[in-house]
Amino acid sequence: MSIQIPAEFANQNPNSKALYRPGGDAQHVAHLLQALINSYADGQPVTKAVINGLAKGLPSEPLRTKFFRAAERLVAKQADTAQTKIEAAK
């Protein structure tokens, strides 16, 4: 399986073994988190399958762990926001 890193995050230096340019790995995770936020905005449910599908594009286990933790915080924040709106409507 070949991992496709978006060009804006990939290291363009042919003499380097690094997959990402400096900061590119964090930007790639942020890009995937934005896709989750867009799913919420479109009213689509964000399930573990959606999160796992997005994580498949990350090349290393530490980077996937970083993404999963950030996604967990995002989902928890969205749930708290939804609960607050429900309580305010009562």
Secondary structure, 3 states (H helix, E strand, C coil): CCCCCCCCCECCCCCCCCCECCCHHHHHHHHHHHHHHHHHHCCCCCCHHHHHHHHCCCCCHHHHHHHHHHHHHHHHHHHHHHHHHHHHHC
